[in-house]
Amino acid sequence: MASPQKSDFNRLFSESLDETLNQILGDSLTKTLQHYLQSSFSLNKNDVPLRVEEFAEALEKTLGAEAMIIEKTIVKHLYAKLEIDLTKREIFDFVDHIDFAKSKMKERK
């Protein structure tokens, strides 16, 4: 069973993911993308917080360079929920940002 802290983070990450996809793609394309990720990469919506690196790779393979727009927006939403200042880095790394958010949440508990 996941610890409450992990469950909280996974919930916040999932909320950020849902908000981002619906904001950028809309409901219909979000469902299409989720179906595609499930059928092509065995990534269902509930797995994403636990398989962030695989999600990022699948998203990049599916959407190419445009995946970064979704990744940056997920990070923006997640950092806002966790009240973390988003500092721009020269090189954006989605997985590093998510790991940083996890570590910040652990510090608060």
N, C-alpha and C positions, 0 to 999 in steps of 0.2 A: 504494500500500500504506500502511496506517495505521501511524503510528509506534508503537513499543512502549508509550510512555506513554499514547497515545490508546487503544490496544487494552486496556491495563490498566484505564483508567477505564471504557471501554465494558463490559468484563467485570464490573467491580464494580457498575456501574449496572444491568446486566442481572440480576445476581444479586439485587440489592436489589429490583428490580421483581418478579422471580419470587417471592421470599420474601414480599413484601407482598401480591401478588395471591392467592397460595395461603393466606396467613394470614387474609386478610379474606374472600375469596370462595370459597375451596376450589378443588379441582382442576377440577371440572366447569364452574363458572361462569367460572373463569379462562380455560379453553379457549373457552368461548362468547364472552367479551369479546374475546379475541385474534382470533377468527374475525370478529367484528363489526367490529373496528378495521381488519382487513385488507380486508374486503369493502366497507366504507363509507368508509374514509379512506385506503386503500392504505398502511396502516402495519402492516408485519409486525414480529414480535417483535425481530428483529435490527436493524431500522431505528430503533427507539425511542431508543437512546443518541445517535444522530446527528440525530434530529429531535425533540428534547425539547419545543420550543414547540408543534409540531404535535400531538404526543402529548397535551400538557396540554389543548390546545383540544379535541381529539377526545374525551378523557376527560370534560371538562366538558360538552360537548354531549351525550354519552351518559348520564352519571350525574348531571348537574346539580350541586348544592351538595355532594353526597356524594363527588364526585371529590376534594375537598380532603382527605378522610380518607385516601384512597389516596396522594395526593401527599405529605402530611405523613409518612406511614409510610415511603414510599420514601426520603424525605430522612433520616428517623431511622435507617433501616438503612444507607444509604450513608455518612452521617456516622460511624456506629459503625465501619464497615469502614475508614474513612480516619482514624479517631481524631480527629475534629473535634468540638469542643464545640458542641452545638446551643443557640444562644441564641434565645429566643423574641422574635420581632419583633411589633410591633403589627399590621402587615399582612403576611400570609404570601404570598410569591410563589415558586412552585415553580421557575420557570426561573431566577430570581435565585439560589436556593439551589443548584441544580445547577451554575450557572456559578461560584459561589463554591467549591464542592467541586472543580471542575476546576482552578481557579486554585491552590487549596491543594495539590493533587497535583503541579502543575507546579513549585511552590516546593520541593517535597521532592526532586525529581529532579535 
